[in-house]
């Protein structure tokens, strides 16, 4: 096998430890996308004439990877766009209730609040303790669901807190009350072998392909099953509007869909080079080792973050008072990058700051050892 660095174009002078935010596109996938863009510019008329069929083939390849039928799968720019698509298409009942948790991604929470306000519905945010077990998380939802609940929006893997939620059981309980379920699986593709299957009977599922699958940014999947699927419409009406779901999403005017067309190559690349099962095992083990290294370096107690941890993302609590809000978290993240040469994710939740570790195939134990060596000095400065 060639060295990992040969597959990526990441700056070797920087230690890249924040894969979970923006991903990294392998060299071979960049080359495929570059060739597609050149083809588009060589003959735009032919390109856009043939584009819907090519998007359909790429969508089918993504669906196979996700283990779902292509006719249940649409491509969208990112998970937030997928959530907005569902929220913009559903008719929430006036006076109805939408359930969120306090781990929800900020853009999703804001979009949900706007959709509820438009409909005259209300949002109720459930508190899920960081150390909660799967059974305890389910119990919180069971106690909150009721006749007024119209929609549950729940993370499969939470962004700021790196929790793996038991979404299949939550969906089962929600359906028993007549509520629909939208699963935000932004981090799930690639990290989980069968993310849509693990979501159970959820009505809608969205997931990013630019994160753990390393597709070009701007590529995500929206999976919808059941009667509500045909009620989903792209955020922009275009010439695909008369088509059924999901084909109406394949035609979006003059959008640059080279990212979508190159996405299958990223899925093939990881399978050919590492093997997906081996890749997931490697990333999970590395995240576990990294968490231990950084916890030891900071003298951090991992007990509060020992609940339903995500496989390839882990939290390390920061000293009390650091990164207590979003502005402070961003400031600290920038300072760490400047002082250590390490790109990290500093998150904040419930007034507490955390180092969120992501592990991908280009990372090594020595990357985390470097951060462990230099981070205490930055935090104590």
Steps between C-alpha positions, in 0.01 A plus 500: 500500500627850423555737787185673625643844422520412130120473482429849638597857415487631857775744601767282670610791721160494673364220721143451383289377791158640408379269226149501645436862402604526136641164395788454258474403133745233376730590215336256259155644568627853441637383166165350401317820592754713315453290185123533531524877525721511193243289314222736610686804371595333171136462393248644747202416278581132481593495869173635632298300249647176631534607864172362645581149382853521643370636831258208510786252464702673773195503725453126444864437598457702820178313578677164462766614743231607747318168447175664393307501171590777255133593472508597869815713469550860385825694488514837677786746574542411868312362800370842601355545151338160533345596833380831350350308208295282734397793720401702196290219357317375810181667613542533875163536675429834670543450872697181440832423661844420361745323729872574487781426743754742640766313298348605166725664244461877517389552140246218533363647822464842337333355192260299713406807701428699183286221353301470822447876516371507142251225578390633836651197668742491792839342565580317822867432573575193707802489730710188454779465758840448344555177690154358420478137392296392199223385733498834680483692171205293386328561834531879455324477165239259628409745775480793257303352211130570497196565284624849410834373368499538122870456424814377673833632370783297651872458435642159423850619594506837670743760371610701803487211748589189290213288636349201319125516559265196490292645218325177398335462840415871508336465157298201618367693799425809293304304242291348774374852576450590133804729473736506203875461554784685328847361578798733456772251409754761391797305637362149448591398140834323506529507878212252529477204262121521461390843622154503343430149621602603853248783478223242497169613358580873503300685236791716386876461532772739384876444498812673371738325264776761527590398855592136567445394137737773374287599202535853361322755717146576401391135491243349734212253485135538597320168547122497523264207519126473507223732389680817607783450248297634209431814701869597502614774265841658435556836664506655152240416236659405170417298188494178701197619697247284309705184565434269794728481804796459487548579131374854547819561701722390208425815298603829662566740214866590450629386838848349499431136586854375438526429873203264477642327193841453667355371828487132393874511439559593866298197612696275262834649605459418869378149422787432258773656713402408855176299495203668669479260793873529568482878459223532758686276745820699455330836548312383810814362663695816422227721648505292817879523531494874427239562767716323758813691399334841522315419821829401663671815371226726636427303816140474378235276653329306221216377720261781395546412132480125536143454379406413142823599329524518121746254344745741332437821695574541869485778757760611752368749759698823520582667831201678655444849366656441158282518186185559703323649197527490121709816468752380758516156337581652159762727652672210675489289186679775305760540775575128508548495122736798514705379796521124433452456125210266575153552356251389762132531587411681821132464581277631772188347652300591808759759602794256483785488250633185333773390266319295235732248341443360152705215359533418133724288280772761454542545877760321713562463872793742466258772390319479831825468692606835354176662612531339844853641533410859414136548602550528878734795449247680282219448749714614792635809321 
